[in-house]
Amino acid sequence: MTNPKERSLRMKSLFASADPEVLSKHNVPSPDEQEKRRIGSAAVKSMDRAFVSIEEENKRLHDQLLAAESIIELDPDRIVPSFVNDRLDIEGNETFRAFVDGIKDAGQKLPILVRPIAGKPGHYQAAYGHRRLRACQVLKRPVKAIVREMTDEELVVSQGIENSERLNLSFIEQAFFALKLKERRYSRELISDALGRKEGQRLAYISILTNTAALIPEDLIRLIGPAPSVGRPKWEKLGSLINNRSLSTSQKQAIADVKASSAWLEGGSDQRFALVMQSLDQSSKDTQDSFEVVVGDGIIVLAKRTETTTRFSIPDNRLPGLSDWLLQRLPELVEEFDQSRKGSLG
């Protein structure tokens, strides 16, 4: 291996016989050569500028495409809710009034998402943002929206965009929404996406939601509302008190009595759930020794037994005069009963 000094001496020996004038002549380009180099350099610079221009144009077009779904203002009265809404009783929610006031004072910060309605120019259907839509309708101001063409499946999945980020959908709102999608024959995978659920065991949870909601009549769910503080166990217990998703006559009467109470009128959704649960639970206990007698044309007479008495409830509006007739005939009926009993004993 040679050292640096030896390599330097060898390099000098290589060019020792070279004429400096010849070398200098070769190193200095001719005027024609200089002109060619100048033109070539200009062409390269021009190409560089062209490439930069193309890149800038591509970026501009890309930014335009990204901004193609611009936010526009629409008449809120020309927008209908999603065909499967994920909200129960928007205006009945305790926080809605404050929500409206917030939009009134600070404006609508986030747009809603809508799709055009086929055959109805200028009319749209909301995918998400139903509270914002309703607030703008109340305030009678345009609603900020993004308009996008969507299939039914894309619309319900788009609802998951907000659902995955929102923590204020109650258990029964999720369950009711999932059941409605199931009734439309959507898969559990799509329902899970629409609810924004990505964690493990998500499909099993969809079954829990739909099975719970299927225990309770739809009109009763809507009557109670979202009940944000009420979770799965209490809703399942309520469902266990109802037979085949249908309220009995006595249960309907119990709920009617509760609705007429001051506690119902003054309370929120959580309080309404508690009142319904209490009334149906008590009704269930009371009707353990109760039964219904169909006497014709679907007319029902209720009979309720305690340890010491039996009471009949006759709908006088549907069977006018029956109560008076029974009262008049009661002595004869009792005598007939006594004779039949003595006959059976003899």
Secondary structure in CASP SS format (residue, H / E / C, confidence):
PFRMAT SS
TARGET T0000
AUTHOR 0000-0000-0000
METHOD secondary structure of the structure
MODEL  1
M C 1.00
T C 1.00
N C 1.00
P H 1.00
K H 1.00
E H 1.00
R H 1.00
S H 1.00
L H 1.00
R H 1.00
M H 1.00
K H 1.00
S H 1.00
L H 1.00
F C 1.00
A C 1.00
S C 1.00
A C 1.00
D C 1.00
P H 1.00
E H 1.00
V H 1.00
L H 1.00
S H 1.00
K H 1.00
H H 1.00
N H 1.00
V C 1.00
P C 1.00
S C 1.00
P H 1.00
D H 1.00
E H 1.00
Q H 1.00
E H 1.00
K H 1.00
R H 1.00
R H 1.00
I H 1.00
G H 1.00
S H 1.00
A H 1.00
A H 1.00
V H 1.00
K H 1.00
S H 1.00
M H 1.00
D H 1.00
R H 1.00
A H 1.00
F H 1.00
V H 1.00
S H 1.00
I H 1.00
E H 1.00
E H 1.00
E H 1.00
N H 1.00
K H 1.00
R H 1.00
L H 1.00
H H 1.00
D H 1.00
Q H 1.00
L H 1.00
L H 1.00
A C 1.00
A C 1.00
E C 1.00
S C 1.00
I C 1.00
I E 1.00
E E 1.00
L E 1.00
D C 1.00
P H 1.00
D H 1.00
R H 1.00
I E 1.00
V E 1.00
P C 1.00
S C 1.00
F C 1.00
V C 1.00
N C 1.00
D C 1.00
R C 1.00
L C 1.00
D C 1.00
I C 1.00
E C 1.00
G C 1.00
N C 1.00
E C 1.00
T C 1.00
F H 1.00
R H 1.00
A H 1.00
F H 1.00
V H 1.00
D H 1.00
G H 1.00
I H 1.00
K H 1.00
D H 1.00
A H 1.00
G C 1.00
Q C 1.00
K C 1.00
L C 1.00
P C 1.00
I E 1.00
L E 1.00
V E 1.00
R E 1.00
P E 1.00
I C 1.00
A C 1.00
G C 1.00
K C 1.00
P C 1.00
G C 1.00
H C 1.00
Y E 1.00
Q E 1.00
A E 1.00
A E 1.00
Y E 1.00
G C 1.00
H H 1.00
R H 1.00
R H 1.00
L H 1.00
R H 1.00
A H 1.00
C H 1.00
Q H 1.00
V H 1.00
L H 1.00
K C 1.00
R C 1.00
P C 1.00
V E 1.00
K E 1.00
A E 1.00
I E 1.00
V E 1.00
R C 1.00
E C 1.00
M C 1.00
T C 1.00
D H 1.00
E H 1.00
E H 1.00
L H 1.00
V H 1.00
V H 1.00
S H 1.00
Q H 1.00
G H 1.00
I H 1.00
E H 1.00
N H 1.00
S C 1.00
E C 1.00
R C 1.00
L C 1.00
N C 1.00
L C 1.00
S C 1.00
F H 1.00
I H 1.00
E H 1.00
Q H 1.00
A H 1.00
F H 1.00
F H 1.00
A H 1.00
L H 1.00
K H 1.00
L H 1.00
K H 1.00
E H 1.00
R C 1.00
R C 1.00
Y C 1.00
S C 1.00
R H 1.00
E H 1.00
L H 1.00
I H 1.00
S H 1.00
D H 1.00
A H 1.00
L C 1.00
G C 1.00
R C 1.00
K C 1.00
E C 1.00
G C 1.00
Q C 1.00
R H 1.00
L H 1.00
A H 1.00
Y H 1.00
I H 1.00
S H 1.00
I H 1.00
L H 1.00
T H 1.00
N H 1.00
T H 1.00
A H 1.00
A C 1.00
L C 1.00
I C 1.00
P C 1.00
E H 1.00
D H 1.00
L H 1.00
I H 1.00
R H 1.00
L H 1.00
I H 1.00
G C 1.00
P C 1.00
A C 1.00
P C 1.00
S C 1.00
V C 1.00
G C 1.00
R H 1.00
P H 1.00
K H 1.00
W H 1.00
E H 1.00
K H 1.00
L H 1.00
G H 1.00
S H 1.00
L C 1.00
I C 1.00
N E 1.00
N C 1.00
R C 1.00
S E 1.00
L C 1.00
S C 1.00
T H 1.00
S H 1.00
Q H 1.00
K H 1.00
Q H 1.00
A H 1.00
I H 1.00
A H 1.00
D H 1.00
V H 1.00
K H 1.00
A C 1.00
S C 1.00
S H 1.00
A H 1.00
W H 1.00
L H 1.00
E H 1.00
G C 1.00
G C 1.00
S H 1.00
D H 1.00
Q H 1.00
R H 1.00
F H 1.00
A H 1.00
L H 1.00
V H 1.00
M H 1.00
Q H 1.00
S H 1.00
L H 1.00
D H 1.00
Q H 1.00
S H 1.00
S H 1.00
K H 1.00
D H 1.00
T H 1.00
Q H 1.00
D H 1.00
S E 1.00
F E 1.00
E E 1.00
V E 1.00
V E 1.00
V E 1.00
G E 1.00
D C 1.00
G C 1.00
I E 1.00
I E 1.00
V E 1.00
L E 1.00
A E 1.00
K E 1.00
R E 1.00
T C 1.00
E C 1.00
T C 1.00
T C 1.00
T E 1.00
R E 1.00
F E 1.00
S E 1.00
I C 1.00
P C 1.00
D C 1.00
N C 1.00
R C 1.00
L C 1.00
P C 1.00
G C 1.00
L H 1.00
S H 1.00
D H 1.00
W H 1.00
L H 1.00
L H 1.00
Q H 1.00
R H 1.00
L H 1.00
P H 1.00
E H 1.00
L H 1.00
V H 1.00
E H 1.00
E H 1.00
F H 1.00
D H 1.00
Q H 1.00
S H 1.00
R H 1.00
K H 1.00
G H 1.00
S H 1.00
L H 1.00
G C 1.00
END
